[in-house]
Amino acid sequence: MLAKTRGLVLKEIKYRDTSAICSLYTRDFGKISIILKGGRNPKNRLSGLFITGNLLEVVLYRTGNRNLSPVREARIINSPMASEPDLDRFSTLYRIIDIVRNTTGSGEKSPRLFDALSQAIETLSWPCQNTDAVLAWFFMRLVSILGFEPSIEQCVLSGKPVLAALEAEPETRLFFLDDPGGIMLQSPAVKAPPGGRPVPTGAYLLMRTLRIIDTDTIDNLQSDRNDCRQVCDILQHYCSFHSEDSIPVKNRKVINQILSHPQR
């Protein structure tokens, strides 16, 4: 049976002399594996389309007892790495792909997750000055879609409104707790919780904003880059904490070390 869907290429590996096997996260079937017969032959119409990070529209042969779906046709919708190479874009794309690969199972479809992915990929495919904010925006959507959205508006322990507490006492310290998930207010009488990660006020306010905006307004955010990166690290760690598979910490450290050096 022929089926048309949209999918993000999560991984590609060579198979035999001219073929390839790819992992896709699709809107209609979730995460699937596909085979490109002769797809690495430069003369093949599928050659060069199934590159990791590309968002595609594909026509597949789907049968109930087949692990690999052959591809009949495909076209590129968005390609984040097609424009001039950019280390920030690469880092953001890599982390988005890795977290999707590690938090989704085969055949588990989620149109909401795919739509969030599509928005993030589309934004990264055009000149974007704030790729860290794109990543933070995606993580805010992801934790909600996966069913463990953290408590942001109220203290996860006391239930007190966080924003009101900050307005009344700007020196109030905030922490993020993985379990239970959310923001904690630290009063002078309460010790910092074990494992709680400090959340600067700017990072907290960014979390609140990212929950309600679309990706087309991200470049208009007046956000500090360090706040964006802190939100990304907090939510990626939180996502890994609540998932069966965690993203290798070593990979994140390598990317962060590269990005900490100014580009020439």
Secondary structure, DSSP 8 states (H G I E B T S, - for coil): -EEEEEEEEEEEEEETTTEEEEEEEETTTEEEEEEETTTTSTTSTTTTT--TT-EEEEEEE--TT-SEEEEEEEEEEE-TTSSS--HHHHHHHHHHHHHHHHH--BT---HHHHHHHHHHHHHHTS--S-HHHHHHHHHHHHHHHTT---B-SB-TTT--BHHHHHHH-TT-EEEEETTTTEEEEE-TTS---TT-EE--HHHHHHHHHHTT--GGGGGG----HHHHHHHHHHHHHHHHHTSSS---HHHHHHHHHHHTS---
